[in-house]
Amino acid sequence: MSRFVALASLTFFVVAACGKASAAPVFVLAAPSSSPSPPSPVVLPIAAREHAHEAPPEGWCGETAIQEGLLHLGVWAPQRVINRAGKPVHPDLYSTDIPVALTELGVRFTSYPGGRGFAPIAAWIRGAVDAGDPVLAGVKILPTKHPEWGLDHFVLVVGYDADRLLVNTTWGHRAWVADTTTPGLSFANAGYALRLSGVTLAPGARAAKLVVLEEDDTTVKVRATCTGLEKGQNYVMERRTSRASTTPSWAEEMNQGSRLSGSHITPMSIR
C-alpha cells in the first residue's frame, strides 16, 4: 500500500504528501505544421495571495511568495511563521533571509547561478517551470525609489510565454512581467531567483498540492490533493503535526479504484 502523507500542524504549518506512484511514459506523434503557431503559455496552478493583515508597513512580499510556493509543495505556513523562520533583523525578509527561512522550513531550493540580465535568468526560470517548480524571484518596481538596490520586491514566478514571465505579485493577483522600463514590475537587470523544488519528506512519500479554501484569524481550511496515482491502488493520506513527527495526527485509507487523483478537505486551527 502506498502512502499519502499530509503533515499538518494545527499551530504552525501543514505539510501534505502522498505515496509514490509510478506512471508509464506517453509518446505523442504530431504531424508537422506548415505555419507553426506561437507556443501556448505554460502556467503552474498556484493561486495568488496577498500580504497577511498583520504584515508591517514594509510589507511581507518575501513571506507571501514563500507561502504561495509552499502550498504548491504541500505545506501550509502562516506568513508570521515564515518571517520568524528567516530570523530577520528587519521587519520583513531580505534576500539574505529567504534562504534561511526556506532551509528552516525544510524546502529544497536551488539558487540561480548566472549573471544579471533578463534573457539568461528567464531561460533558467522557464526550465524550472517546465519541471513543475515555482521560482521565487526579485524584481524592480519602476520608477524605483532605490536605484542602488538590485531588487525592490519579491514575486513567485508561476508561468511564462514566449517573451514574458507570469508572476504572482504577492498583492493578490498575477501579472506578466519582462525587462521593461515602463512603470510597474520589471525584470530589467534581474539576477536573484530561487527554484523551489520540494520539501523533505519521509521515504516513499510525495508532495500533495494544497489550496486554501477559507481562512480567518483562527482557522484555515485547505484542500490537499494528490495526482498521478495508479488505478486500483490503495493509498493512505496522513496529516502530521510537523515534518519531524513520527506518527500522524490523522490518517484515512483511500481506495482509488479508477481515479487518478485523491483529495481531502480539512479545517485547522491557527494560533
C-alpha positions as CSV (number, residue, x, y, z in Angstrom):
1,M,0.0,0.0,0.0
2,S,1.4,3.4,-0.9
3,R,1.0,6.4,1.3
4,F,-0.2,10.0,1.1
5,V,1.4,11.8,3.9
6,A,-0.3,15.0,4.9
7,L,1.8,16.6,7.6
8,A,-0.4,19.2,9.2
9,S,0.4,21.5,12.1
10,L,-2.5,23.0,13.9
11,T,-0.4,25.8,15.1
12,F,2.4,26.4,12.7
13,F,2.3,24.7,9.3
14,V,0.9,21.9,7.3
15,V,2.8,19.6,5.0
16,A,0.8,17.3,2.7
17,A,2.4,14.5,0.8
18,C,1.4,11.2,-0.9
19,G,3.0,7.8,-1.6
20,K,4.9,7.5,-4.8
21,A,3.1,6.1,-7.8
22,S,4.8,5.0,-11.0
23,A,3.5,6.3,-14.3
24,A,4.1,4.9,-17.8
25,P,5.6,7.4,-20.3
26,V,3.4,8.7,-23.0
27,F,4.7,9.3,-26.5
28,V,2.7,11.6,-28.9
29,L,3.4,11.8,-32.7
30,A,2.2,15.1,-34.3
31,A,2.2,16.0,-38.0
32,P,4.5,18.9,-38.8
33,S,2.8,22.2,-39.3
34,S,3.4,24.4,-42.3
35,S,2.8,27.6,-40.2
36,P,3.8,27.0,-36.6
37,S,1.8,29.0,-34.1
38,P,3.4,30.7,-31.1
39,P,3.8,28.4,-28.1
40,S,1.0,28.5,-25.6
41,P,1.7,29.9,-22.2
42,V,2.9,27.5,-19.5
43,V,1.3,28.1,-16.1
44,L,1.5,26.3,-12.8
45,P,-1.8,26.1,-10.8
46,I,-0.6,28.3,-7.9
47,A,-3.1,30.8,-6.5
48,A,-2.1,34.4,-6.0
49,R,-2.1,35.5,-2.4
50,E,-1.6,38.8,-0.6
51,H,0.2,40.0,2.5
52,A,-1.3,39.0,5.8
53,H,-3.1,41.7,7.6
54,E,-0.5,41.6,10.4
55,A,2.3,42.4,8.0
56,P,4.4,45.5,8.9
57,P,4.2,48.7,6.8
58,E,7.2,47.5,4.8
59,G,5.1,44.5,3.7
60,W,5.8,40.8,3.6
61,C,6.4,40.2,-0.1
62,G,9.0,37.5,0.5
63,E,6.9,35.8,3.1
64,T,3.9,35.8,0.8
65,A,5.9,34.4,-2.1
66,I,7.3,31.7,0.1
67,Q,3.8,30.9,1.4
68,E,2.5,30.5,-2.2
69,G,5.3,28.2,-3.1
70,L,4.9,26.1,0.0
71,L,1.2,25.5,-0.8
72,H,2.3,24.1,-4.2
73,L,4.8,21.9,-2.3
74,G,2.2,20.6,0.2
75,V,3.0,23.0,3.1
76,W,0.7,25.4,4.9
77,A,2.6,28.0,6.9
78,P,1.3,31.4,8.2
79,Q,3.4,34.3,7.0
80,R,4.4,35.3,10.5
81,V,5.9,31.8,10.9
82,I,7.8,32.2,7.7
83,N,9.1,35.5,8.8
84,R,10.3,34.1,12.1
85,A,12.0,31.2,10.2
86,G,14.2,33.7,8.3
87,K,15.4,35.3,11.6
88,P,15.5,38.7,10.0
89,V,16.9,41.8,11.7
90,H,14.3,43.9,9.8
91,P,10.5,43.6,10.0
92,D,10.4,41.8,6.7
93,L,12.6,39.2,4.9
94,Y,15.5,40.5,2.8
95,S,17.3,38.5,0.1
96,T,19.8,37.0,2.5
97,D,17.0,36.0,4.9
98,I,14.9,34.0,2.4
99,P,17.3,31.0,2.0
100,V,17.5,30.9,5.9
101,A,13.7,30.7,6.0
102,L,13.5,28.0,3.3
103,T,16.1,25.9,5.0
104,E,14.3,26.2,8.3
105,L,11.1,25.1,6.7
106,G,12.7,22.1,5.1
107,V,12.4,23.3,1.5
108,R,14.8,22.1,-1.2
109,F,15.8,25.0,-3.4
110,T,18.5,26.0,-5.9
111,S,19.8,29.5,-6.4
112,Y,20.1,31.0,-9.8
113,P,23.8,30.6,-10.7
114,G,24.1,33.0,-13.6
115,G,24.8,36.7,-14.0
116,R,22.4,39.6,-14.3
117,G,20.1,40.1,-17.4
118,F,16.7,39.0,-18.4
119,A,17.5,36.5,-21.1
120,P,19.6,34.1,-19.0
121,I,17.5,34.3,-15.9
122,A,14.3,33.9,-17.9
123,A,15.7,30.8,-19.6
124,W,16.7,29.3,-16.2
125,I,13.2,30.0,-14.8
126,R,11.4,28.5,-17.8
127,G,13.3,25.3,-17.2
128,A,12.2,25.2,-13.6
129,V,8.5,25.9,-14.5
130,D,8.7,23.2,-17.2
131,A,9.7,20.8,-14.4
132,G,6.7,21.9,-12.2
133,D,8.8,24.1,-9.9
134,P,7.9,27.7,-9.0
135,V,10.6,30.2,-8.7
136,L,10.9,33.0,-6.1
137,A,12.5,35.9,-7.8
138,G,13.4,39.6,-7.3
139,V,12.1,42.4,-9.4
140,K,12.3,46.1,-9.6
141,I,9.3,48.4,-9.1
142,L,9.7,51.2,-11.6
143,P,10.2,54.1,-11.1
144,T,12.3,52.8,-8.3
145,K,12.9,54.6,-5.0
146,H,16.2,52.7,-4.6
147,P,18.2,52.6,-7.8
148,E,21.2,51.3,-5.8
149,W,19.3,48.1,-4.8
150,G,19.5,45.1,-7.0
151,L,15.7,44.4,-6.4
152,D,12.8,46.1,-4.8
153,H,10.2,43.3,-4.5
154,F,9.8,39.6,-4.4
155,V,7.4,37.6,-6.6
156,L,6.7,34.0,-7.3
157,V,7.1,33.1,-11.0
158,V,4.4,30.6,-11.9
159,G,4.5,30.6,-15.7
160,Y,5.8,32.0,-19.0
161,D,5.1,32.7,-22.6
162,A,7.4,33.5,-25.5
163,D,8.6,36.8,-24.1
164,R,7.4,37.3,-20.6
165,L,7.2,35.6,-17.2
166,L,3.9,35.2,-15.3
167,V,4.3,36.2,-11.6
168,N,2.1,36.1,-8.5
169,T,2.7,39.7,-7.4
170,T,2.0,39.0,-3.7
171,W,-0.7,41.7,-4.0
172,G,-3.4,39.1,-4.6
173,H,-3.2,39.0,-8.4
174,R,-0.9,37.9,-11.3
175,A,1.0,40.0,-13.8
176,W,3.0,39.4,-17.0
177,V,6.5,40.8,-16.5
178,A,9.5,41.3,-18.7
179,D,12.6,43.5,-18.7
180,T,10.6,46.7,-19.4
181,T,11.5,50.2,-18.4
182,T,7.9,51.4,-18.1
183,P,6.2,51.9,-14.7
184,G,5.5,48.7,-12.9
185,L,7.3,45.4,-12.1
186,S,10.3,44.7,-14.2
187,F,13.0,42.0,-14.6
188,A,15.4,44.5,-16.0
189,N,19.0,43.6,-14.9
190,A,17.5,40.8,-12.8
191,G,19.8,38.4,-11.0
192,Y,18.0,36.9,-7.9
193,A,16.0,33.7,-8.2
194,L,15.4,30.6,-6.1
195,R,13.9,27.5,-7.6
196,L,11.6,25.7,-5.1
197,S,11.8,22.0,-5.9
198,G,10.3,20.2,-2.9
199,V,10.2,19.6,0.8
200,T,11.9,17.0,2.9
201,L,9.5,14.1,3.4
202,A,9.6,10.5,4.6
203,P,10.9,7.8,2.2
204,G,8.1,6.7,-0.2
205,A,6.1,9.9,0.2
206,R,5.4,12.5,-2.4
207,A,4.1,16.1,-2.0
208,A,0.5,16.9,-2.4
209,K,-0.9,20.2,-3.5
210,L,-2.7,22.4,-1.1
211,V,-5.4,25.0,-1.9
212,V,-6.7,27.4,0.7
213,L,-10.5,27.4,0.6
214,E,-11.3,29.5,3.6
215,E,-9.2,31.5,6.1
216,D,-9.7,33.8,9.0
217,D,-7.7,34.7,12.1
218,T,-8.3,31.4,13.9
219,T,-8.9,28.8,11.2
220,V,-7.8,27.8,7.7
221,K,-9.5,25.2,5.6
222,V,-7.4,23.6,2.9
223,R,-7.8,21.0,0.2
224,A,-5.0,18.5,-0.1
225,T,-4.8,16.8,-3.5
226,C,-2.5,14.1,-4.8
227,T,-2.4,13.3,-8.5
228,G,-0.7,10.8,-10.8
229,L,-1.9,7.8,-8.9
230,E,-2.3,4.2,-10.0
231,K,-5.7,2.9,-10.7
232,G,-6.9,0.3,-8.3
233,Q,-4.1,1.0,-5.8
234,N,-4.8,1.7,-2.1
235,Y,-3.3,4.8,-0.5
236,V,-3.2,6.4,2.9
237,M,-3.5,10.1,3.4
238,E,-1.9,11.3,6.6
239,R,-1.7,14.6,8.5
240,R,1.2,15.2,10.8
241,T,1.9,18.0,13.2
242,S,5.3,18.7,11.7
243,R,7.9,17.2,9.3
244,A,9.6,15.6,12.3
245,S,6.5,13.9,13.6
246,T,6.9,10.1,13.7
247,T,3.1,9.3,13.9
248,P,0.2,11.0,12.1
249,S,-2.4,13.0,13.9
250,W,-4.9,11.9,11.4
251,A,-5.0,9.2,8.6
252,E,-7.5,7.9,6.1
253,E,-7.2,4.9,3.7
254,M,-8.2,5.7,0.2
255,N,-9.0,3.1,-2.5
256,Q,-8.5,4.8,-5.8
257,G,-10.5,2.4,-7.9
258,S,-10.4,4.0,-11.3
259,R,-9.4,7.5,-10.1
260,L,-6.1,9.1,-10.8
261,S,-6.3,11.7,-8.0
262,G,-7.4,12.0,-4.4
263,S,-8.2,14.9,-2.2
264,H,-9.2,15.8,1.4
265,I,-10.6,19.0,2.8
266,T,-9.7,19.7,6.4
267,P,-10.1,22.7,8.7
268,M,-7.3,23.5,11.1
269,S,-7.0,26.0,14.0
270,I,-4.3,28.7,13.9
271,R,-2.6,30.2,16.9
